[in-house]
């Protein structure tokens, strides 16, 4: 497990998303996660929605299922799956800005709470399915992340985790100049390998029924984001201020690191499908 040199707390994660709220929405809209390309000709919006639909397919959602979105962001994934699959979703985010934005777009069957997943308060066995799209990375207690999902899911419940991951052999300059700074700049307490994630899931009681490395299909996300950020810095005063003076301005440095981390194979993007036996 790669650890950020400076400890990253839940409060720091919340501050990151609160301060950079306008930039995130300007760069990527209501879905704060990678896009998933199949042909390479998809628009960024279509690619982002393709990742959501892939998660929904792997969860095998049924109408009326009670679902949990761990790290729901602006609620975009919850709204799309509720509308298209007829499920009920409770989402959790640390960010007050994200929770307020979600509340301004109410959808039947979707509730977004500003609350730490590790203290979610949900009854044991109350959910049929759960997902976490790029949120596990922000949790210092990754075993607790999996343990809580196992506790909340009913027997037979499915759990899909999309995660930024470190290559098992990432060492030397890839670790020092790419992965560790990405953790620190992006408010990630740690970054695990695929093998470490699978071990944590099994320790919580899950069966790992599938794992897919989709790094090549998501990597162009950061080229697009970098281009949009540079354009926004030039034309928008608020973006320029946050990029140059904000508390979390250092995150901009991660954009070229992420591009290089994918191109060198230092970083992976994986989708786990887990089942509570």
Residue, then its C-alpha position, 0 to 999 in steps of 0.5 A: x500500500x502506497x501511503x501519502x507522506x502527509x496524513x490525509x483526513x476526511x476533513x481534508x478530503x471534504x475541503x478539497x472538494x468544497x474548494x474545488x467544486x466550481x472547477x470540478x463541475x466546469x471540467x467534468x460536469x455532474x460525474x466526478x469520475x473517469x470516462x470509459x471508452x470502447x470505440x474511442x469515438x465516444x464523447x466525454x459525456x457518453x464515456x462517463x455515462x458508459x462507466x455508470x452503465x457498466x457499474x449498473x450492469x455488473x450489479x445486476x440491478x433489479x427494479x426496487x433494489x435498495x442501493x448505496x452509492x459510497x462517495x456519491x459526489x453530485x449524485x449523478x450516478x445515483x440519479x442515472x441508475x435510479x431513473x434507468x433501473x428503477x432502484x432506490x439509492x442512498x448516497x454518501x459524500x463528505x462534501x457540503x458543496x456536493x450535497x447541496x448541489x445534489x439537493x438542488x436536483x431532487x429525483x424520486x428514490x434518491x437521497x444524498x447525505x453529507x456523512x462519512x461512509x465509515x460512520x454511515x448509520x445504515x442498518x445491517x443487511x439493509x441494502x441489495x447492492x452498493x457501489x463505490x466509484x473512485x471513493x475508496x482511495x480517499x479513505x484512510x481505513x480501507x479495511x473499514x471501507x470494505x467491512x462496512x459495505x459487507x455489513x450493510x449488504x444483505x446476503x447475496x448483495x453485490x458490490x462494485x468498486x472502481x478504483x485508482x490502483x498502483x501497479x504491483x511493480x511500481x517502484x523508484x521514480x514511479x513511486x517517488x514522482x508519480x504515485x506518492x505525489x498523486x496521493x498527496x495532491x489528490x487527498x488520497x491517504x493511500x493507494x493499493x494494488x489490485x492484489x491488496x484490494x482483493x485481499x481486503x475484500x476477502x478479509x471483509x467476507x466478500x467473494x471476488x467474482x470479477x476484476x477487470x483492468x480498464x486502464x487503457x479505456x479510461x486514461x484519456x480522461x486526464x488529457x481531456x481534463x488537462x486541456x479543459x483546465x488550461x483553457x479555463x485558467x486562461x478565460x475564467x478569473x475564478x478558475x485562475x484564482x483557485x489554480x494559483x492561490x487556492x488551498x488545494x491548488x497543488x492538485x493541478x500538478x497531478x494532471x500531468x502526473x496522472x497522464x504519465x502514470x497511465x502511460x508508463x503503467x505505474x497506475x492502474x484503473x480497476x473494476x471489482x465485482x464482489x458478492x456477499x456470500 
